[in-house]
Amino acid sequence: MCGRYHQHKPIDALALMFEVGEALDEAASFTPRWNIAPTQHAPVVRARPDGRRTLSMMRWGLVPPWALDLSGGARCINARAETAPDKPTFREPVRQRRCLVPATGWYEWQVQPDGTPKRAFTFEPTTAFTSAGVFAFAGLWSQWRPRAGGEVVETFTVLTVDANAVAAVAHARMPLLLAAGTWSHWLDPGERRVEALAPLVHTPPDAWIHARRVGPRVNSVRNDDAALLDPAT
């Protein structure tokens, strides 16, 4: 499960890291975020048919084209990587609409056996994963348009896998993390074979992430500032 994350790198830094050839105007206005929540917009990297990477803003929570409205997106912020190819909502995106979701880390809440309030943790990349301080979550995207007509809304979901030992302190699932050497394969617009993508779907090594406990202010989506990453006291 990944229900909240942060992405506080500036958009020009993301464009450089992900070798983006085209950033949409709306993405250029992105400001660092420390508490991205479902249904909010965040940067997403895709590949055009010619392979050129783009960076644009999308709504978190995948909504398939046949949905009556956007409300179901809040239930599709994550998709299990192991079963997504067989699910009607995710089947086509797995084959044709894969993306990368840049993130400087994600949050999870550890349930306490004595019934005291849950403890919040941030999970962030180690230098064993990247020197850039940014994860690439494996994602899927889709487009939705109101039946009565109107603006197209682009949405995305984050794929998850079984948690490694580090992430398991708070949850049994974690985002599927993709190392830089696999990005081109994942984004390849000509690759539609699920079996060819299977080697990328696995629990990330423990060495890729580290956990740090943070304070309870992150519990509220109204709070969105750098202090959310301060260590818990």
Sequence and secondary structure as in RCSB ss.txt:
>XXXX:A:sequence
MCGRYHQHKPIDALALMFEVGEALDEAASFTPRWNIAPTQHAPVVRARPDGRRTLSMMRWGLVPPWALDLSGGAR
CINARAETAPDKPTFREPVRQRRCLVPATGWYEWQVQPDGTPKRAFTFEPTTAFTSAGVFAFAGLWSQWRPRAGG
EVVETFTVLTVDANAVAAVAHARMPLLLAAGTWSHWLDPGERRVEALAPLVHTPPDAWIHARRVGPRVNSVRNDD
AALLDPAT
>XXXX:A:secstr
    EEE S HHHHHHHTT SEE HHHHT   EEEE TTSEEEEEEE TTS EEEEEEEES   TT SSSGGGGG
 SEEETTTGGGSHHHHHHHHH EEEEEESEEEEEE  TTS   EEEEEEE TTT SSS EEEEEEEEEE  TT  
  EEEEEEEEEE  TTGGGT SEEE B  GGGHHHHH TT   HHHHGGG S   GGGEEEEEE GGGGSTT  S
GGGGSB  
